[in-house]
Amino acid sequence: MPLLTKGVICYLLAMSLAAYICYGRDKHLAKAHKWRIPEKVLLLLSFLGGAAGAVAAMHVFHHKTRHWYFHAVGILGLLWQIGLLVWLFIKCNGGIVS
């Protein structure tokens, strides 16, 4: 597997972990009625590489599930992130069927 592909996978995994942790932390802060993580931070984490972690956290923590735009950003993020991985796989492996 090429270094670029490994780097992209590591980036997406790190962003997903960060998004998951932030969503969980924000839910904890919401229950404690404390200062929260801004929604734009959660949305950016989701869209800029952490969609898998954000979508998983939304369901595990039942957090931000009533806001349509969190679902929309999660879906759009997943689409471009999966698309990038598929493109890298095809590009680096000489096509789907070699």
N, C-alpha and C positions, 0 to 999 in steps of 0.2 A: 504494500500500500504506500503510495507516494506521501512525502512529507506534508504537502499542502493538504491532502485529504485528512491526514492524522491531525493536523493543526486545526482544521475546520471542525472536526468531530470533537476535539478537546475543548475548543471555544464554545460550541453548542452545549456540551455537557456542563461546562463551568457556568454558563449563563443560565441554564435550566436549574442547576443547583442553587444559584444565587436567587433566582426568581422564586423557587419553592420556599427557600428560607425566608425571604422577604414577605411573601404572602402569609406564611405561618406566623411570623413575627407581628405583622400588621393585625392579624386576627386576634392574637394575644393582647396586643395593645388596645384594640377596640373593646374587648371584653373588660379590660381594666380601666376603661375611660381615660386613657392617656394619649399623649401626642402621637399622631399616626404618621405612617409613611405616606407621602403624597401619592395620589392616584397616578399622576404623570410618571412617577418613578416606576411604579408597578407596571404600567402600560409599556413604558420604554424597555424595561427588562424583558417583558414578554415578546415584544416585536423585534427587538435587536438580538435575538438568539435564544431566549429562554422560554419559548412558547410551550414546549413540552412540560417543563417544570411548573409553569404558571397554570396551565390547564389542569395538570394533576393536582396542584395545591388548591385550586378553586373547588375541586370536587372533594378532596380529602378534608379540607378545613371548612367547607361550605362557606367560602368567603368570596365576595364580589360576584355571586352567581345571579343576583337580581339586576345587574347592570348590563344591558345589551352590548355596550361598547367593549366591555372586557371579553365577552364571548367573541365579538367580531375581531378584535385585535388578536385574540388567541388563535382563531381559525386562520386569519391572514398570515400570522407569524408562522404557524405550522405549515401552511401551504408553501411559503417561500423557503423555509428551512428544509423541508423535505425535498422540494424542487432542487435546491442547491446540492443536497446530498446525492440525489439521483443524477444530476448533471455531472457532478464530480466522478461518480462511479462510472458513468458511461464514458466520459472523457478519458479517465485514467486507465480504463480496462479495454479500450479499443472497441467499444460498442456493447450492446446488450448480449449479442451472440457473437463470440469471436471464433 
